[in-house]
């Protein structure tokens, strides 16, 4: 049997490679916020937040949803 623990590996990888941010909002706002980002076509709250940050920092030149990135210069789309 293998001693490899995939869950632990992923947790360690994320701990090493990513920073976490916590966002607090009122409980009664959660449903409306979730509905909003889903209606916008985002697959996760994280993707929505990343999009908003990119839009703010880069003037909306790049759009990123999951693995799909649209570049502002030539409007090309990169997946992956």
C-alpha positions, 0 to 999 in steps of 0.5 A, a space after each residue: 500500500 502507498 503511504 501517499 496522502 493526497 489530501 495532506 499533500 494538497 493542504 501542504 501545497 496550498 499552505 506553501 504556495 497561496 495566501 489566504 484572505 478572510 472576508 466578513 459580511 453579515 449573515 443575512 447578506 450571504 444569500 444575495 451575494 452568492 446569487 449575484 456572483 453565480 448570476 454573473 457566471 462565476 464558478 466560485 466566490 474566489 473567482 469573483 473576488 479575483 476578477 474584482 481585484 484584477 479589475 480594480 488593479 488593472 483597470 479591467 484590462 484582464 478578465 479571469 474566470 477559473 482557468 480562462 483569461 481574457 487579455 485586454 490588448 488583443 482580446 485573446 482568450 487563454 485557457 489553462 
